[in-house]
Amino acid sequence: MNNQEKNILIVDDDETLRDTLVFDFKRKGFNVYSAENGSKALEIVRSAQIHLVLSDIRMPGGDGISLLETLRKIDPNIPVVIFLTGFAEITEEDCIKKGAKKVIPKPFDRKQLFSSVMEALAS
């Protein structure tokens, strides 16, 4: 499956960051969906075939951990990559235990982010 056949969902309440990531991943050839919180993300997951979710942790209207836990119940095979800030109440280790494929600290390097997404999709 090439990038054009992969649907990525980007979930972040920071509109500027979300739009930038959408642009970056579209430029790489992916089909990209976006949501501003976990609740909206779940609506998209239930209505479209998503191959990977890239999500922030702290968001009003549905946080990334609740999203991760619900996604594990809906489809445990969807890889989830989590953005983690120093202000999060959860550790990288806890995110992995809950089912995240990768955890990326914010601020992040875009090349590292893309590499992590590709690794998560390949696994």
N, C-alpha and C positions, 0 to 999 in steps of 0.2 A: 504494500500500500504506500503510495507516494504522498507527499504533503498535501496535494490538491484533494485527496480523498479523506483527509483527517480533519475532524471538527474539534476545535479547541474552544473551551469556555473560560473566559477571563472574568474573575470576580474581584472587584475592588471598589470601595466607596470613593476613592480619590479619582474623580472624573478625568483629570489630566493624565495621570498615570495609566488609567484604564485605556483611554483613547490612544496613548502612545504605544502601549503593548498591542492593542488591536492592530494598529498601523504596522508595527514591526512584524507581527506574525502573518498578517496578510501579505506583506512584502516577501516573506519566506514561502508563500504559496499555500498557507493553511486557510481553511474556512474558519472564520472566527465569530463566535457569539460573545456577548458581554452582558454582565449584570452588575448592579451596584451593591448587592447584598446576597446573603445565602438564600433568602426566601425567593427572590427573583431567579436565582441560579437554579433552584430546584424546579421551578416552572419550566425552564428551558430544558433541563435534563429529562423531564417527563415528556417533552414534546419533540425532542430532536435526538438523533444518535450522536452522543458526545464521546470522543475518544480520549480526552484528557481535560481535567479541570485544573486551572491555575488560580489559586485563591489567597487573598489576604486573610488574616486571622480576625482582626478587630474591625467590625463593621456594624453600624446600626441596622436593625431590620433583619438580622440573621447573621451570626458570626461564622467564621471559617471552620471552627471545630464542630459546631452543630451540623454544618453542611457536610463536612468529612464523615461524621458518624452516620448521617442519613444516607449519603452516597454509598457507604459500605453495605447498608441494608438493601438499597435499590439495586446496585450492581457492583459487587466487590471487585470486578475486573477493571473498572475505570480508574486509571492512574490519577492521583491527585498530587499536585505540587503546591506547597504552602509557602507563602511569604511570612516571615517571622521578624517582628521588630523586638527591640530590647524591652519594650513596654508590655509585651504579651504575658499573660498569666500562665503560660504553658511553655514547656521546654521543647527543644528540637527532638529529644528522645521520646517525649510523650506523644508528639505528632506522629512519629514513625510507628510507635506502638498502636496508635489509633488507626493506622492504615495509610498514612501519607507515603508516597514513593520517594519524594525528595522534599527537603526543607531548605529554602533560600533565605538568608538573612537580608533584611533591608537596612541600608541601601544595597542594591545588588549591581553586579556587572552584567550588562545585557548579553555578552557572549557566554558567560557562565550560565545565565538563565536559559538561553536557547539550548546550550549543551545539556543542561539538566532535563529540559523538556524532551529533547530527543532521546536521552537515556531512558526516561520514564515511559515514553511511547514504545521503545524497543523491548522493554521488559515484559 
